[in-house]
Amino acid sequence: MQNGTRLAAVDLGSNSFRLEIGQVDHGQIHRTEYLKETVRQGNGLDSARNLTPEAMQRGWDALARFGERLAGFKRSQVRAVATQTLREARNREEFLLRARTILGFGIDVIPGREEARLIYQGVAHTLPHTDASNRERRLVIDIGGRSTEMILGCALQADVVESYRVGSVAWSMKHFSDGQFTPAAFRAAEIAAKAVLDDALASYTPDRWDVAYGASGTIGAVGDVLAAAGHAPGLVTRDGLDWLQERLLKAGSADKLRIEGMREDRKPVIGGGLSVLLAVFDLLGIREMKVAQGALRHGVLYELLERDDSVADLRVATVARLAARFVVDAAQARRVGETAAGLFVQLEPGARGGGTTSHAGRALRKLGWAAQLHEMGTQISHSDYHKHGAYILDNCDAPGFALNEMHALGQLLLGQRGKLRKLEGSLDDETFVRQLLALRLAVILCHARRDADPKALRLEAHGRGFTITCRADWAEAYPQSAHLLREEVLAWQKTDWQVALNGC
């Protein structure tokens, strides 16, 4: 990417929304602007795990201000990611539908482990590079509003990543809901946090890391307070945590807390955040933790910078790993993939030779992944494998992918055969419809598990319809395939899209 290019990352966190804008300079990104809005969407989830109208409005208002600042940025220069609150929210699509329009860019809801991986990238890229003789093993902790991420890694490689549903906003609401700081409240909050984080004991033992780093949120706020009180700058110690807890207990409540270095917007959630941090120190045997400058948004920025290579390779590896895990027939996946690609290019000529920088090129790549995985559900059921494959993609860990990206792939798997009514919500997207038609036709043409004739069909798009033209002698040579094509036309008649068939 050229020097001087501007990149932007938007982090829709549970406590705050953040916008980081940086400029590329010889492989590094230097901040040019940073905006933060305290939105507290995390405490806007009701008992049914729906975002309240007030919480959604706070988020939309913040994104409107971010969107104004991002005017003029290209799609390739911006990425917005949402974390635990929107992972949990049952009505997240209601929020996201308007949020994407207001912001002017897509918003990816990322899985917890993907969030952890990106956090590590953000921290690692802002630390001094280590040479081969000094391979520092790192433990990185990020306590957010509704989740805590833990990562073990070395240099730029994250080796162990995990996300736990415990955070400053959630724990403050649950254990300090009236804003009162009492010994009993801290004790209950810390015990509850340890119960959630207990699984970390096996993977994050002190013998597996050399230095502990704390990223963003709670740890950054605690570091600021300790530094203002005369403790070593950029360092959080157990003694410092005990001192801070004493100060909170002495104040008695968030309203009465007067402490140098702590912003007003942090006071309502410091009780929950501190109790989680105390639990982390105790469970993992941490004596001191360095405050890292990097965070999730920085990881997003560096992956924008390196996206064509590192993320593409990561996604390719993820798809290959899933194909191997579910014993996909590689030869059939190749047949369907090549056939689907040929058909899609007829509908989207811009996808041919366009790499992954164009919209059509990205759609072609995703279609290829869907084809590679289209039979992954056969390990569960031969008759309903398309349903099981879609379920797997909606619920698996997939490094490099956002939840909405995996859902879109899952919808292609779900729709590769059978009735189309089940995909009604996705059929408003013209690109998805073209991907789907290409995949369904490829599955038909390769149903006998042999290579399809690449010149058998010609596809044309016109408005909300398509025309399939068969080669003159093809239907007679492949009567079963021709029959399946006629059935396909009938299936599309029950949608708002029309498919016509000539020569069969």
VENUR-V107659 format. One record per residue. N is the residue number from 1. RES is the residue in three letters. PHI is phi in whole degrees, 0 to 359 (999 if undefined). BURIAL is I if it has 9 or more other C-alpha atoms within 8 Angstrom, else O. D_FIRST is the distance of its C-alpha to the first C-alpha in whole Angstrom. Layout:
BEGIN
<<N/RES/PHI/BURIAL/D_FIRST> <N/RES/PHI/BURIAL/D_FIRST>>
END
This chain:
BEGIN
<<1/MET/999/O/0> <2/GLN/292/O/4> <3/ASN/301/O/7> <4/GLY/93/O/9> <5/THR/297/O/7> <6/ARG/265/I/10> <7/LEU/232/I/10> <8/ALA/222/I/14> <9/ALA/236/I/16> <10/VAL/243/I/20> <11/ASP/247/I/22> <12/LEU/267/I/26> <13/GLY/276/I/28> <14/SER/286/I/32> <15/ASN/258/I/32> <16/SER/225/I/30> <17/PHE/258/I/27> <18/ARG/230/I/24> <19/LEU/237/I/21> <20/GLU/243/I/18> <21/ILE/244/I/15> <22/GLY/226/I/13> <23/GLN/240/I/11> <24/VAL/285/I/8> <25/ASP/216/I/9> <26/HIS/52/O/9> <27/GLY/83/O/8> <28/GLN/247/O/11> <29/ILE/242/I/11> <30/HIS/252/O/14> <31/ARG/298/I/16> <32/THR/246/O/17> <33/GLU/199/O/20> <34/TYR/217/I/21> <35/LEU/236/O/24> <36/LYS/225/O/27> <37/GLU/235/O/29> <38/THR/279/O/32> <39/VAL/256/I/33> <40/ARG/51/I/35> <41/GLN/295/I/35> <42/GLY/299/I/36> <43/ASN/264/I/39> <44/GLY/258/I/39> <45/LEU/271/I/40> <46/ASP/277/O/44> <47/SER/296/O/46> <48/ALA/266/O/45> <49/ARG/63/I/41> <50/ASN/253/I/40> <51/LEU/292/I/38> <52/THR/288/I/41> <53/PRO/304/O/41> <54/GLU/294/O/40> <55/ALA/294/I/37> <56/MET/296/I/35> <57/GLN/296/O/36> <58/ARG/301/I/35> <59/GLY/295/I/32> <60/TRP/297/I/31> <61/ASP/298/O/32> <62/ALA/295/I/29> <63/LEU/292/I/27> <64/ALA/296/I/28> <65/ARG/291/O/27> <66/PHE/296/I/24> <67/GLY/300/I/23> <68/GLU/298/O/24> <69/ARG/290/O/22> <70/LEU/269/O/19> <71/ALA/302/O/20> <72/GLY/98/O/18> <73/PHE/285/O/15> <74/LYS/277/O/14> <75/ARG/302/O/14> <76/SER/287/O/11> <77/GLN/260/I/10> <78/VAL/228/I/14> <79/ARG/221/I/16> <80/ALA/245/I/19> <81/VAL/232/I/21> <82/ALA/242/I/25> <83/THR/242/I/27> <84/GLN/301/I/31> <85/THR/301/I/33> <86/LEU/281/I/31> <87/ARG/293/I/32> <88/GLU/278/O/35> <89/ALA/298/I/36> <90/ARG/291/O/38> <91/ASN/258/O/37> <92/ARG/297/I/34> <93/GLU/294/O/33> <94/GLU/298/O/35> <95/PHE/292/I/33> <96/LEU/291/I/30> <97/LEU/303/O/31> <98/ARG/281/I/31> <99/ALA/299/I/28> <100/ARG/295/I/26> <101/THR/293/O/27> <102/ILE/295/I/28> <103/LEU/289/I/24> <104/GLY/90/O/23> <105/PHE/217/I/20> <106/GLY/293/O/21> <107/ILE/230/I/22> <108/ASP/263/I/22> <109/VAL/272/I/26> <110/ILE/262/I/25> <111/PRO/296/I/27> <112/GLY/301/I/29> <113/ARG/289/I/27> <114/GLU/291/I/24> <115/GLU/300/I/24> <116/ALA/299/I/25> <117/ARG/299/I/22> <118/LEU/291/I/20> <119/ILE/300/I/22> <120/TYR/299/I/22> <121/GLN/300/I/18> <122/GLY/296/I/18> <123/VAL/292/I/21> <124/ALA/298/I/20> <125/HIS/288/I/17> <126/THR/258/I/19> <127/LEU/261/I/22> <128/PRO/300/O/22> <129/HIS/291/O/21> <130/THR/259/I/24> <131/ASP/269/O/25> <132/ALA/298/O/27> <133/SER/275/O/30> <134/ASN/226/O/29> <135/ARG/270/I/28> <136/GLU/296/I/29> <137/ARG/271/I/30> <138/ARG/247/I/29> <139/LEU/251/I/30> <140/VAL/243/I/28> <141/ILE/237/I/30> <142/ASP/227/I/29> <143/ILE/262/I/32> <144/GLY/265/I/31> <145/GLY/288/I/34> <146/ARG/230/I/35> <147/SER/211/I/33> <148/THR/235/I/33> <149/GLU/254/I/30> <150/MET/232/I/31> <151/ILE/221/I/28> <152/LEU/250/I/29> <153/GLY/199/I/26> <154/CYS/218/I/25> <155/ALA/53/I/22> <156/LEU/262/I/19> <157/GLN/255/O/22> <158/ALA/274/I/24> <159/ASP/259/O/27> <160/VAL/231/O/29> <161/VAL/230/I/28> <162/GLU/205/I/31> <163/SER/229/I/32> <164/TYR/239/I/35> <165/ARG/276/I/36> <166/VAL/209/I/38> <167/GLY/199/I/36> <168/SER/294/I/37> <169/VAL/290/I/38> <170/ALA/300/I/40> <171/TRP/286/I/42> <172/SER/292/I/43> <173/MET/295/I/44> <174/LYS/279/O/46> <175/HIS/247/I/47> <176/PHE/228/I/47> <177/SER/298/O/48> <178/ASP/266/O/50> <179/GLY/76/I/48> <180/GLN/268/I/51> <181/PHE/258/I/50> <182/THR/229/O/53> <183/PRO/303/O/53> <184/ALA/295/O/54> <185/ALA/294/I/51> <186/PHE/295/I/49> <187/ARG/297/O/51> <188/ALA/295/I/50> <189/ALA/294/I/46> <190/GLU/291/I/46> <191/ILE/298/I/48> <192/ALA/295/O/46> <193/ALA/295/I/43> <194/LYS/297/I/44> <195/ALA/296/O/45> <196/VAL/286/I/42> <197/LEU/272/I/40> <198/ASP/303/O/43> <199/ASP/298/O/41> <200/ALA/290/O/38> <201/LEU/303/I/41> <202/ALA/284/O/41> <203/SER/264/O/37> <204/TYR/243/I/36> <205/THR/295/I/39> <206/PRO/304/I/39> <207/ASP/285/O/39> <208/ARG/258/O/36> <209/TRP/214/I/34> <210/ASP/257/I/34> <211/VAL/227/I/32> <212/ALA/260/I/32> <213/TYR/238/I/29> <214/GLY/246/I/30> <215/ALA/248/I/27> <216/SER/55/I/27> <217/GLY/40/I/30> <218/THR/303/I/34> <219/ILE/293/I/33> <220/GLY/297/I/31> <221/ALA/293/I/34> <222/VAL/297/I/36> <223/GLY/300/I/35> <224/ASP/297/I/35> <225/VAL/294/I/38> <226/LEU/295/I/39> <227/ALA/295/I/38> <228/ALA/295/I/40> <229/ALA/272/O/43> <230/GLY/101/O/42> <231/HIS/285/I/41> <232/ALA/302/O/38> <233/PRO/299/I/35> <234/GLY/71/I/32> <235/LEU/224/I/35> <236/VAL/247/I/37> <237/THR/243/I/40> <238/ARG/295/I/43> <239/ASP/300/O/45> <240/GLY/295/I/43> <241/LEU/295/I/43> <242/ASP/298/O/46> <243/TRP/298/O/47> <244/LEU/293/I/45> <245/GLN/298/I/47> <246/GLU/299/O/50> <247/ARG/295/O/48> <248/LEU/293/I/48> <249/LEU/294/I/51> <250/LYS/294/O/53> <251/ALA/293/I/51> <252/GLY/87/I/52> <253/SER/201/I/50> <254/ALA/296/I/46> <255/ASP/296/O/48> <256/LYS/266/O/50> <257/LEU/288/I/47> <258/ARG/234/O/47> <259/ILE/213/O/44> <260/GLU/294/O/42> <261/GLY/94/I/38> <262/MET/253/I/38> <263/ARG/289/O/37> <264/GLU/299/O/39> <265/ASP/288/O/37> <266/ARG/269/I/37> <267/LYS/302/I/41> <268/PRO/295/I/42> <269/VAL/241/I/40> <270/ILE/289/I/40> <271/GLY/299/I/43> <272/GLY/295/I/41> <273/GLY/296/I/38> <274/LEU/294/I/40> <275/SER/296/I/43> <276/VAL/292/I/40> <277/LEU/295/I/38> <278/LEU/299/I/42> <279/ALA/296/I/42> <280/VAL/297/I/39> <281/PHE/301/I/40> <282/ASP/293/O/44> <283/LEU/296/I/43> <284/LEU/263/I/40> <285/GLY/65/O/42> <286/ILE/277/I/39> <287/ARG/265/O/41> <288/GLU/209/I/38> <289/MET/223/I/34> <290/LYS/277/I/32> <291/VAL/278/I/30> <292/ALA/276/I/26> <293/GLN/273/I/23> <294/GLY/276/I/21> <295/ALA/207/I/22> <296/LEU/308/I/21> <297/ARG/298/I/19> <298/HIS/289/I/16> <299/GLY/299/I/16> <300/VAL/297/I/15> <301/LEU/298/I/12> <302/TYR/291/I/11> <303/GLU/284/I/12> <304/LEU/297/I/10> <305/LEU/296/I/7> <306/GLU/252/I/8> <307/ARG/301/I/10> <308/ASP/298/O/10> <309/ASP/253/O/11> <310/SER/295/I/13> <311/VAL/286/I/15> <312/ALA/301/I/15> <313/ASP/297/O/17> <314/LEU/295/I/19> <315/ARG/293/I/20> <316/VAL/301/O/21> <317/ALA/295/O/23> <318/THR/297/I/25> <319/VAL/296/I/26> <320/ALA/297/O/27> <321/ARG/295/O/29> <322/LEU/294/I/31> <323/ALA/298/I/32> <324/ALA/290/O/34> <325/ARG/299/O/35> <326/PHE/257/I/37> <327/VAL/50/O/38> <328/VAL/290/I/36> <329/ASP/290/O/38> <330/ALA/297/O/35> <331/ALA/294/O/36> <332/GLN/291/I/37> <333/ALA/298/I/34> <334/ARG/297/I/32> <335/ARG/303/I/35> <336/VAL/296/I/34> <337/GLY/296/I/30> <338/GLU/294/I/31> <339/THR/293/I/33> <340/ALA/298/I/31> <341/ALA/298/I/28> <342/GLY/299/I/30> <343/LEU/289/I/32> <344/PHE/295/I/29> <345/VAL/296/I/27> <346/GLN/297/I/31> <347/LEU/274/I/30> <348/GLU/232/I/27> <349/PRO/303/O/26> <350/GLY/294/I/22> <351/ALA/284/I/22> <352/ARG/288/I/23> <353/GLY/69/O/20> <354/GLY/271/I/17> <355/GLY/61/I/16> <356/THR/244/I/15> <357/THR/272/O/12> <358/SER/267/I/16> <359/HIS/300/O/18> <360/ALA/295/I/21> <361/GLY/296/I/19> <362/ARG/294/I/18> <363/ALA/296/I/22> <364/LEU/295/I/23> <365/ARG/298/I/21> <366/LYS/294/I/23> <367/LEU/298/I/26> <368/GLY/298/I/26> <369/TRP/296/I/26> <370/ALA/299/I/29> <371/ALA/296/I/31> <372/GLN/298/I/30> <373/LEU/253/I/32> <374/HIS/297/I/34> <375/GLU/254/I/37> <376/MET/298/I/36> <377/GLY/282/I/39> <378/THR/292/I/42> <379/GLN/291/I/42> <380/ILE/256/O/44> <381/SER/205/I/46> <382/HIS/276/O/46> <383/SER/271/O/47> <384/ASP/245/I/45> <385/TYR/298/I/42> <386/HIS/294/I/39> <387/LYS/290/I/40> <388/HIS/291/I/40> <389/GLY/298/I/37> <390/ALA/297/I/35> <391/TYR/296/I/37> <392/ILE/300/I/35> <393/LEU/293/I/32> <394/ASP/285/I/33> <395/ASN/230/O/34> <396/CYS/260/O/32> <397/ASP/277/O/29> <398/ALA/222/I/26> <399/PRO/307/I/23> <400/GLY/96/I/20> <401/PHE/249/I/22> <402/ALA/273/I/23> <403/LEU/301/I/27> <404/ASN/292/I/26> <405/GLU/291/I/24> <406/MET/293/I/27> <407/HIS/296/I/30> <408/ALA/297/O/28> <409/LEU/297/I/28> <410/GLY/298/I/32> <411/GLN/294/I/33> <412/LEU/295/I/32> <413/LEU/295/I/34> <414/LEU/298/I/37> <415/GLY/270/I/37> <416/GLN/294/I/37> <417/ARG/207/O/41> <418/GLY/83/O/44> <419/LYS/291/O/44> <420/LEU/260/I/41> <421/ARG/300/O/43> <422/LYS/295/O/41> <423/LEU/253/I/38> <424/GLU/310/I/39> <425/GLY/293/O/37> <426/SER/271/I/34> <427/LEU/281/I/35> <428/ASP/278/O/34> <429/ASP/268/O/30> <430/GLU/298/O/30> <431/THR/296/O/27> <432/PHE/300/I/29> <433/VAL/299/I/32> <434/ARG/292/I/31> <435/GLN/299/I/29> <436/LEU/297/I/33> <437/LEU/299/O/35> <438/ALA/298/I/33> <439/LEU/292/I/33> <440/ARG/298/I/37> <441/LEU/293/I/38> <442/ALA/295/I/36> <443/VAL/298/I/38> <444/ILE/294/I/41> <445/LEU/295/I/41> <446/CYS/254/I/40> <447/HIS/297/O/43> <448/ALA/274/O/45> <449/ARG/58/O/42> <450/ARG/220/O/42> <451/ASP/298/O/40> <452/ALA/276/I/40> <453/ASP/288/O/40> <454/PRO/295/O/37> <455/LYS/254/O/39> <456/ALA/292/I/41> <457/LEU/235/I/40> <458/ARG/238/I/38> <459/LEU/250/I/36> <460/GLU/223/I/36> <461/ALA/250/I/35> <462/HIS/208/O/37> <463/GLY/61/O/37> <464/ARG/261/O/37> <465/GLY/207/I/39> <466/PHE/220/I/38> <467/THR/239/I/41> <468/ILE/252/I/41> <469/THR/246/I/43> <470/CYS/268/I/44> <471/ARG/296/I/45> <472/ALA/308/O/49> <473/ASP/266/O/50> <474/TRP/289/I/48> <475/ALA/299/I/50> <476/GLU/289/O/53> <477/ALA/284/O/51> <478/TYR/230/O/49> <479/PRO/298/O/52> <480/GLN/292/O/50> <481/SER/297/I/47> <482/ALA/298/I/48> <483/HIS/299/O/50> <484/LEU/296/I/47> <485/LEU/294/I/45> <486/ARG/296/I/48> <487/GLU/295/O/48> <488/GLU/296/O/44> <489/VAL/299/I/45> <490/LEU/297/O/48> <491/ALA/297/I/45> <492/TRP/286/I/43> <493/GLN/296/I/46> <494/LYS/268/O/46> <495/THR/240/I/43> <496/ASP/277/O/42> <497/TRP/254/O/40> <498/GLN/248/I/42> <499/VAL/235/I/42> <500/ALA/251/I/44> <501/LEU/237/I/45> <502/ASN/243/O/47> <503/GLY/85/O/49> <504/CYS/236/O/49>>
END
